[in-house]
Amino acid sequence: MMKTITASDGHSLNCWFEPAVGERRGGIVILQEIFGVTDQLKGVAAKYAALGYEVAIPALFDRQERDAVVPFDQAPRGRDMMLASDLEKTVADIDAAVKALAANGGKVGVIGFCWGGGLALRAAQDLDIAAGVAFYGTRLPQYLDRPLKAAFLGHFGSKDDHVPAEMLDQAKAYLPEMEIHMYDAGHAFANDARPSYVADAADVAHARTADFLAKHVG
């Protein structure tokens, strides 16, 4: 269900909450692509809630346009909103979701997709979380300015033109403690609502993520 949470600067944003199924193991914040809090992401939230995690998806476009959900075939609009966002304020919005879950007990992890994958890296550097996971995280160079404070797992496609090999090599050199897995796929290979979806790669990546979260979050 959608609720309102408040960031440290007083900004109120919407956040989708998916309750844990069965005994609650901890919390997971899911960070959006450039399309907002989509039904597809809500499906991902349900997948991890079924594993026992309470899941939150903060609406990171709310500072620009309340409740913005961009159709997958309108990527330039979503890209423009992403480029217009303020990193520090976006991290504050993520932190509000982290704290909302932490208030209910247990550790918190962050999983991000595309734009959210890069933001998950920043969360693992700055926020009080136990683990971060990036699915084909973008804009990596802007995050290579400080160390990790939490365990980090990355899933990347070998054919992803958004994250060329040189960019990923740069990130691995700066943060060698990251656990990185490569897949025979392109960008957005885990989004089952887009033509880029590669089921085999997505299934393996989610299985590895589940194991990683079990180890670090609970």
Backbone as a ProteinNet text record, in pm:
[ID]
protein_1_A
[PRIMARY]
MMKTITASDGHSLNCWFEPAVGERRGGIVILQEIFGVTDQLKGVAAKYAALGYEVAIPALFDRQERDAVVPFDQAPRGRDMMLASDLEKTVADIDAAVKALAANGGKVGVIGFCWGGGLALRAAQDLDIAAGVAFYGTRLPQYLDRPLKAAFLGHFGSKDDHVPAEMLDQAKAYLPEMEIHMYDAGHAFANDARPSYVADAADVAHARTADFLAKHVG
[TERTIARY]
83.5	0	87.4	33.2	108.5	89.6	201.6	199.7	288	281	365.9	475.1	597.9	710.7	774.6	857.8	915.8	1067.5	1133.9	1280.1	1330.9	1461.8	1522	1506.1	1484.2	1465.3	1319.3	1231.3	1089.6	1006.7	1071.3	997.4	917.2	790.4	704.5	696.4	712.6	705.7	625	569.7	497.4	595.7	553.5	637.8	547.2	570.4	493.2	550.7	464.9	507.1	441.1	521.9	475	508.5	406.9	435.2	503.3	584.8	652.2	551	577.2	494.4	557.8	478.5	532.8	616.5	712	797.4	885.6	885.6	961	1110.6	1192.2	1336.6	1415.2	1351.1	1419	1349.5	1416.9	1357	1441.5	1374.9	1441.8	1382	1467.7	1425.2	1459.1	1360.3	1381.7	1382.8	1485	1502.1	1472.1	1393.3	1335.3	1435.3	1392.1	1458.2	1418.4	1418.3	1379.3	1230.1	1152.7	1010.2	917.1	972	888.6	851.3	751.1	705.5	605.2	657	575.8	512.1	413	353.5	457.9	549.9	655	740.1	776.3	855.2	775.2	646	562.1	562.7	572.4	583.9	714.9	822.8	952	942.6	874.3	855.4	783.1	681.5	607	696.2	789.2	882.2	968.6	1019.7	1106.1	1025.6	904.5	817.3	783.9	771.9	743.6	858.1	977.7	1092.8	1100.1	1008.4	1004.3	1053.4	1072.7	1118.9	1004.1	999.1	910.9	980.8	908	970.2	910.3	996.5	952.3	1009.8	926.6	971.9	942.4	1040.7	1016.1	997.5	907.9	879.8	981.7	1090.4	1203.2	1181.3	1073.5	1039.6	943.4	901.7	799.6	842.7	971.4	1016.6	990.5	978.1	954	808.9	754.9	616.8	557.6	459.2	399.3	340.3	369.7	312.1	347.6	458	495.5	531.6	462.2	496.4	508.9	626.8	657.2	642.2	562.9	552.3	689.7	709.7	839.9	880.8	784.9	819	842.8	848.2	876.2	1002	1105.7	1229.7	1290.7	1287.6	1347	1285.5	1155.3	1091.5	1148.4	1159.2	1214.9	1359.6	1434	1575.6	1590.7	1504.4	1510.3	1481.8	1386	1353.8	1469.5	1532.6	1648.3	1762.8	1789.2	1899.2	1872.9	1745.4	1709.9	1706.4	1721	1712.6	1841	1829.8	1942.4	1986.4	2112.3	2159.1	2143.8	2184.7	2178.4	2034.5	1941.9	1801.1	1742.3	1784.6	1737.7	1784	1908.4	1960.1	1882.6	1843.4	1762.2	1627.4	1570.2	1443.5	1461.8	1573.5	1603	1620.6	1691.4	1715.3	1584.1	1487.2	1357.1	1291.5	1305.5	1250.7	1327.7	1460.2	1543.5	1501.6	1484.4	1449.2	1309.1	1217.8	1081.5	1081.1	1164.8	1174.6	1250.8	1359.5	1439.4	1357.8	1261.9	1179	1095.9	1077.3	999.5	1087.6	1217.7	1309.2	1389.2	1505.3	1590.5	1677.4	1759.1	1849.3	1775.4	1837.2	1777.3	1879.7	1834.7	1915.7	1849.9	1926.1	1875.6	1904.9	1803.9	1819.2	1778.6	1863.6	1830.6	1846.5	1764.4	1764.6	1795.4	1890.4	1924.2	1968.3	1900.8	1933.1	1939.1	1842.9	1839	1955.3	2015.4	2132.3	2251.3	2271.2	2376.1	2345.5	2219.5	2179.4	2197.7	2181.2	2205.1	2351.5	2440	2581.8	2604.9	2545	2559.2	2500.6	2389.1	2328.7	2424.1	2495.5	2590.5	2714.2	2735.1	2846.1	2806.3	2680.5	2640.4	2539.8	2454.7	2342.3	2366.3	2284.2	2295.2	2219.7	2281.2	2221.1	2320.4	2268	2352.1	2406.4	2337.1	2378.4	2314.9	2384.9	2332	2346.2	2248.5	2250.4	2214.8	2293.9	2264.6	2238	2123.6	2096.4	2126.3	2231.7	2275.9	2271.2	2336.1	2341.6	2413.6	2358.1	2411.7	2478.7	2545.1	2609.3	2712.1	2781.1	2872.5	2985.8	3046.1	3161	3133.2	3009.1	2982.3	2982.8	2981.5	2982.3	3120.6	3219.8	3354.1	3435	3382.9	3449.2	3457.2	3411.4	3415.2	3401.9	3444.3	3443	3303.7	3291.6	3169	3164.7	3044.6	3024	2944.1	2889.8	2808.2	2849.9	2819.8	2847	2769.3	2830.6	2766.8	2778.5	2667	2656.8	2606.7	2670.4	2628.8	2603.5	2494.4	2459.5	2463	2543.5	2558	2554.2	2498.1	2492	2613.7	2669.2	2788.7	2758.1	2629.6	2589.5	2519.8	2541.1	2473.4	2547.5	2486.9	2554.3	2541.9	2461.2	2453.6	2571.2	2628.1	2740.8	2850.8	2926.9	3033.2	3139.4	3214.1	3312.8	3412.6	3452.3	3550.2	3494.3	3365.5	3303	3298.4	3262	3254.1	3393.2	3492.4	3629.9	3677.4	3639.9	3676.4	3614.7	3489	3421.2	3484.1	3516.9	3577.2	3716.2	3787.4	3920.6	3912.3	3812.4	3798	3738.7	3647.5	3579.8	3596.4	3716.1	3742.9	3667.2	3614	3540	3400	3354.9	3224.2	3224	3113.9	3094.8	3018.5	3079	3019.8	2994.7	2876.3	2843.6	2801.6	2846.1	2814.8	2717.7	2634.2	2530.8	2531.9	2496.7	2488.9	2357.3	2356.4	2232.3	2266.7	2166.2	2182.8	2125.7	2097.4	2043.1	1900.1	1862.4	1724.9	1685.9	1782.6	1752.7	1660.7	1642.2	1555.9	1416.5	1387.8	1255.4	1164.5	1075.5	991.9	877.6	871.4	769.2	828.2	955.9	1021	1082.8	1098.6	1155.1	1297.2	1364.6	1503	1514.7	1401.5	1400.4	1467.9	1557.4	1622.6	1595.8	1501.4	1451.3	1560.9	1645.2	1748.8	1843.3	1885.2	1975.8	1907.5	1783.6	1709.6	1691.5	1658.3	1635.9	1763.2	1875	2002.6	2038.4	2018.4	2052.2	1965.7	1837.8	1751.1	1785.3	1823.5	1862.8	1989.7	2084.9	2207.5	2177	2084.4	2046.3	1981	1894.4	1828.2	1930.5	2030.8	2135.1	2216.1	2245.6	2324.3	2248.3	2120	2038.5	2024.8	2009.6	1999.2	2124.6	2238.4	2366.6	2383.7	2346.8	2378.5	2262.9	2139.6	2024.5	1954.2	1938.3	1874.8	1780.7
-119.3	0	124.9	232.5	357	436.3	483.4	567.5	689.3	785.2	903.7	895.6	923.7	930.4	1068.6	1106.2	1240	1232.7	1303.6	1308.2	1407.1	1405.5	1487.6	1637.2	1677.3	1819.8	1862	1770.5	1802.5	1765	1720.7	1681.3	1554	1556.5	1439.1	1370	1240.1	1164.2	1038.7	989.3	864.1	747.4	639.7	520.1	398	306.4	182.1	84.1	30.9	-68.2	-202.4	-305.6	-442.6	-519.4	-566.2	-634.6	-769.5	-805.2	-934.2	-1047.5	-1154.9	-1275	-1366.4	-1405.2	-1490.4	-1409.8	-1476.2	-1409	-1304.5	-1183.8	-1072.9	-1089.5	-1087.3	-1107.6	-977.1	-869.4	-740.9	-658.7	-554.2	-465.5	-453.2	-428.4	-406.9	-282.6	-188.3	-73.3	-102.7	-89.4	-107.5	29.7	55.1	184.4	172.8	265.5	264	283.7	243.4	282.4	428.5	468.9	606.1	615.2	518.9	512.5	531.5	551.2	570.4	439.8	445.9	327.7	253.4	168.2	97.6	-28.7	-80.5	-208.5	-319.9	-310.1	-411.6	-413.6	-295.6	-289.6	-340	-313.6	-366	-518.6	-575.4	-720.6	-771.1	-696.1	-731.4	-723.8	-621	-607.6	-729.2	-776	-893.5	-1017.9	-1025.8	-1140	-1145.2	-1030	-1028	-1030.2	-978.7	-989.9	-1136.3	-1214.1	-1357.1	-1430.6	-1370.1	-1428.9	-1387	-1299.8	-1258.9	-1118.3	-1038.2	-900.8	-801.5	-703.2	-589.9	-501.2	-460.6	-390.3	-251.2	-154.2	-17.4	30.1	99.5	159.5	309.1	392.6	536.7	596.8	692.4	759.6	871.9	840.9	932.9	1048.3	1043.2	1155.3	1254.4	1227.1	1311	1456.3	1481	1620.9	1701.3	1632.9	1700.4	1689.4	1570.5	1545.9	1436	1471.2	1376.6	1257.4	1138.7	1013.8	988.4	1041.2	1023.4	878	819.6	687.1	702.7	678.9	701.5	570.5	567.8	444.4	402	271.5	219.8	268.3	306.2	354	504.9	567.8	711.3	737.9	658.8	669	808.8	884.5	1019	1107.6	1094.6	1173	1133.3	1003.2	956.4	994.2	991.3	1028.3	1175.8	1258.7	1401.4	1425.8	1353.7	1370.3	1322.1	1212.7	1161.8	1263.5	1319.6	1414.7	1543.3	1578	1699.4	1679.1	1555.8	1527.7	1569.4	1599.6	1637.4	1514.8	1473.5	1349.5	1352.3	1461.2	1468.4	1456.1	1521.8	1514.8	1376.4	1316.5	1181.3	1082	1095.5	1007.8	1030.4	1154.5	1181.9	1110.8	1104.4	1033.6	883.1	830.4	688	659.8	749.8	732.2	731.9	810.5	811.2	673.7	607.6	473.2	372.5	386.5	299	310.8	432.2	453.8	406.1	417.7	368.4	217.2	146.4	1.3	-34.7	37.9	9.2	27.8	119.2	143.7	21.9	-69	-190.2	-307.2	-280.8	-383.1	-451.7	-501.7	-576	-487.8	-552.1	-481.6	-445.1	-356.3	-310.1	-322.3	-370.2	-374.2	-289.6	-257.6	-176.7	-249.1	-257.9	-313.4	-205.1	-176.9	-76.1	-126.7	-72.7	-111.3	11	-2	106.5	229.6	343.6	461.6	423.2	343.7	300.5	211.3	143.9	62.1	146.1	257.5	350.6	411.4	444.3	500.2	399.3	270.6	167.9	167.9	195.2	206.3	323.9	438.8	553.3	521.6	451.5	414.1	327.6	237.5	149.9	225.7	344.6	429.9	524.1	568.1	677.8	641.9	544.4	520.5	401.8	393.8	287.1	164.4	92.5	-28.4	-143.5	-266.1	-384.9	-434.5	-401.3	-452.6	-370.5	-364.2	-299	-391	-383.4	-465.9	-377	-385.9	-311.1	-407.5	-389.9	-455	-351.7	-377.1	-289.4	-141	-111	26.5	118.9	236.8	332.1	450.7	534.1	656.4	627.1	514.8	469.8	567	634.3	719.8	826.6	875.6	982	931.5	800.2	744	697.5	714.9	664.7	772.9	813.8	920.1	891.7	771.7	738.1	586.8	533	387.3	333.4	203.6	135.1	118.3	128.8	99.2	-29.9	-81.8	-203.5	-298.6	-425.6	-524.9	-488.1	-515.7	-473.8	-580.4	-603.3	-703.3	-634.7	-663.1	-602.5	-705.6	-685	-770.7	-685.9	-725.9	-646.2	-735.2	-681.1	-752.5	-722.1	-823.6	-805	-725.7	-710.5	-637.1	-505.5	-455.9	-334.5	-209.9	-136.7	-17.6	100.9	86.6	190.3	180.8	60.6	37	-34.8	38.5	-26.2	-87.9	-181	-255.9	-164.3	-54.9	35.7	101.2	135.8	198.2	100.1	-24.1	-124.1	-156.2	-161.9	-186.4	-75.1	47.2	160.8	147	105.8	88.9	-24	-134.5	-248.4	-213.4	-131.1	-90.9	-1	85.6	178.2	109.1	13.3	-56.8	-208.1	-258.6	-399.9	-498.2	-449.2	-539.8	-571	-501.4	-532.7	-674.4	-743.6	-874.3	-850.2	-881.5	-852.9	-982.2	-991.8	-1104.7	-1051.2	-1119	-1079.4	-1179.7	-1128.3	-1210	-1184.5	-1285	-1272.4	-1203.7	-1072.9	-996.4	-849.4	-770.7	-627.3	-555.6	-427.4	-346.2	-391.9	-374.4	-404.1	-550.3	-640.4	-781.6	-844.9	-778.3	-835.7	-773.6	-684.4	-621.3	-704.1	-781.1	-874.8	-807.6	-675.2	-602.8	-533.4	-559.8	-493.5	-598.3	-563.9	-659.8	-702.7	-625.2	-655.1	-772	-821.2	-924.7	-1053.2	-1105	-1234	-1319.7	-1408.5	-1482.3	-1559.2	-1630	-1711.2	-1624.3	-1512.4	-1422.6	-1361.5	-1319.9	-1258.9	-1356.5	-1480.4	-1581.1	-1605.5	-1615.7	-1638.7	-1517	-1397.8	-1275.5	-1261.4	-1290.3	-1281	-1388.4	-1506.8	-1613	-1573.1	-1518	-1471.2	-1357.8	-1271	-1160.9	-1214.1	-1312.6	-1369.7	-1428.9	-1499.9	-1557.6	-1446.7	-1341.6	-1230.5	-1159.8	-1138.5	-1072.6	-1161.3	-1290.4	-1382.2	-1375.6	-1359.9	-1353.2	-1222.5	-1112	-980.5	-909.8	-938.8	-872.8	-966	-1090.4	-1185.6	-1278.4
0	0	0	-53.3	-60.7	68.2	124	242.8	216.5	306.3	297.4	402.3	360.7	453.1	438	534.3	533.5	541.7	449	446.4	550.4	572.4	677.5	653.8	527.7	498.6	499.3	543	553.1	432.2	324.7	204.4	229.6	194.1	205	69.3	69.7	-54.6	-33.1	-141.6	-135	-135.2	-73.5	-65.4	-62.2	-154.3	-158.4	-56.8	28.6	127.5	98.2	96.1	77.2	205.3	279.8	406.8	386.6	482.2	477.2	488.9	417.3	427.2	531.3	631	736.6	834.4	895.6	993.4	925	979.7	919.8	947.2	840.4	852.4	852.9	812.6	798.9	693	646.3	548	423.1	310.2	182.7	117.3	82.3	2.9	-143	-230.8	-373.8	-440.1	-519.6	-585.4	-734.1	-781	-914.3	-1027.6	-1146.8	-1270.1	-1297.2	-1422	-1455.4	-1487.2	-1437.3	-1471.1	-1351.2	-1232.3	-1114.9	-1046.8	-960.5	-886	-974	-1058.9	-1158	-1100.4	-1172	-1131.6	-1137.8	-1232.5	-1242.2	-1115.5	-1064.1	-940.7	-821.5	-821.4	-713.5	-716.1	-836.2	-847	-789.9	-811.8	-752.2	-599.9	-551.2	-406.2	-349.7	-420.5	-374.5	-371.3	-468	-472.5	-346	-305	-186.3	-57.1	-60.2	56.9	83.9	-22.7	-7.1	61.7	60	127.8	275	316.8	456.5	484.4	380.3	401	383.4	471.1	447	344.2	241.5	129.8	113.7	84.1	58.3	-75.1	-153.9	-279.8	-273.7	-240.7	-233.9	-373.1	-383.3	-510.4	-529.6	-597.6	-605.8	-703.1	-780.3	-868	-801.7	-679	-615.8	-597.8	-587.8	-573.2	-701.1	-813.5	-941	-986.3	-974.4	-1016.5	-930.1	-850.7	-756.8	-831.6	-782.8	-836.5	-982.9	-1029.6	-1169.5	-1199	-1295.8	-1347.5	-1498.6	-1549.9	-1691	-1767.5	-1874.3	-1954.3	-2005.6	-2018.4	-2059.4	-2198.5	-2281.4	-2415.3	-2419.3	-2300.9	-2292.7	-2209.8	-2236.2	-2159.1	-2158.3	-2268.6	-2263	-2154.2	-2131.3	-2024.2	-1888.4	-1864.1	-1737.9	-1721.7	-1831.4	-1826.5	-1790.4	-1846.5	-1814.8	-1667.1	-1610.5	-1469.1	-1382.3	-1424.1	-1350.2	-1352.2	-1469.4	-1482.5	-1404.8	-1387.3	-1314.1	-1162.8	-1118.5	-975	-904.8	-777.6	-693.5	-614.4	-629	-567.8	-416.2	-353.7	-208.5	-157.6	-225.5	-184.8	-213.5	-323.8	-355.1	-249.6	-205	-99.8	30.2	57.2	176.3	167.5	47.9	29.9	51.3	1.2	22.8	171.7	239.4	382.4	460.8	416.3	484.2	476.3	360.7	345.7	430.8	433.5	517.5	663.6	710.1	851	882	786.3	808.2	829.9	754.4	771.5	898.8	925.7	1045.5	1172.5	1168.4	1286.3	1324	1228.9	1255.4	1297	1310.3	1360.9	1252.2	1289.8	1198	1111.9	1031	939.9	810.2	734.7	609.3	497.2	382.7	261.5	153.9	50.2	-60.5	-191.9	-277.8	-412.2	-511.3	-608.4	-707.6	-849	-937.3	-1078.2	-1164.2	-1258.7	-1350.4	-1270.2	-1284.2	-1202.7	-1055.3	-1010.4	-871.2	-832.1	-930.9	-900.4	-860.5	-931.4	-890.6	-755.4	-733.6	-604.8	-491.8	-521.5	-420	-377.6	-473.6	-440.4	-345.9	-376.2	-287.2	-148.6	-144.7	-16.2	64.6	-2.6	66.8	113.6	60	103.4	216.3	216.2	305	414	388.9	479.3	572.5	675.3	774.7	725.7	632.4	578.7	590.9	578.8	593.8	460.9	351.3	221.1	110.4	-2.6	-121.8	-241.2	-332.9	-453.4	-572.5	-677.7	-799.5	-914.2	-979.6	-1106.3	-1215	-1292.7	-1401.9	-1364.3	-1251.2	-1202.4	-1299.1	-1319.6	-1415.4	-1345.8	-1426.4	-1379	-1269.2	-1281.3	-1176	-1144.4	-1243.3	-1210.6	-1105.5	-1098.9	-1001.7	-857.4	-840.7	-705.2	-660.9	-745	-712.6	-642.8	-526.7	-450.6	-301.5	-260.5	-118.5	-102	12.3	31.4	63.2	52.2	92.4	243.1	299.8	441.5	460.3	351.2	357.4	245.7	264.6	160.3	34.2	-82.4	-206.9	-314.4	-384.2	-490.8	-617.6	-730.3	-855.8	-964.3	-1038.5	-1152.1	-1278.8	-1377.8	-1498.7	-1622.9	-1729.7	-1856.7	-1942.4	-2003.9	-2087.2	-2214.4	-2247	-2367.4	-2333.4	-2213.1	-2166.3	-2214.2	-2308.2	-2359.5	-2264	-2156.7	-2054.6	-1956.7	-1945.6	-1854	-1932.8	-2011.5	-2089.1	-1999.2	-2055.1	-1977.8	-1908.1	-1976.4	-1916.9	-1790	-1792.8	-1676.7	-1559.8	-1588.6	-1482.9	-1428.8	-1516.1	-1471.9	-1378.5	-1410.2	-1326.4	-1187.1	-1183.7	-1055.3	-974.7	-1041.3	-971.2	-918.7	-992.7	-947.2	-824.6	-821.1	-709.2	-586.4	-610.4	-500.1	-520.8	-500.5	-530.5	-442.9	-331.3	-243	-293.8	-396.5	-454.2	-511.6	-494	-558	-688.3	-801.2	-930.8	-1008.2	-1067.8	-1155	-1291.5	-1395.2	-1532.3	-1595	-1684.7	-1748.5	-1899.3	-1973.8	-2119.3	-2153.6	-2136	-2150.8	-2167.9	-2200.7	-2212.5	-2091.6	-2110.5	-2001.8	-1969	-1843.4	-1797	-1818.3	-1804.9	-1830.8	-1727.4	-1612.6	-1508.6	-1506.4	-1600.3	-1604.4	-1693.9	-1632.2	-1707	-1782.5	-1778	-1852.9	-1975.8	-2003.4	-2116.6	-2210.8	-2338.1	-2434.7	-2400.9	-2318.5	-2280.6	-2182.4	-2133.6	-2028.8	-2076.4	-1991.5	-2016	-1892.7	-1904.2	-1788.1	-1714.7	-1788.2	-1723.3	-1641.4	-1699.4	-1628.1	-1506.9	-1524.7	-1413.6	-1298.8	-1331.3	-1226.4	-1145.7	-1213.4	-1143.9	-1058.2	-1113.3	-1039.9	-914.4	-926.6	-809	-705.4	-751.3	-657.5	-582.5	-653.8	-587.8	-490.1	-529.4	-441.3	-314.8	-327.8	-210.7	-114.4	-167.8	-82.6	-13.2	-88.8	-36.1	75.9	55.7	158.5	281.5	260.9	375.2	461.5	396.8	468.8	544.3	482	538.3	609.1	567.8	628.7	729.6	689.7	781	708.1
[MASK]
++++++++++++++++++++++++++++++++++++++++++++++++++++++++++++++++++++++++++++++++++++++++++++++++++++++++++++++++++++++++++++++++++++++++++++++++++++++++++++++++++++++++++++++++++++++++++++++++++++++++++++++++++++++++++

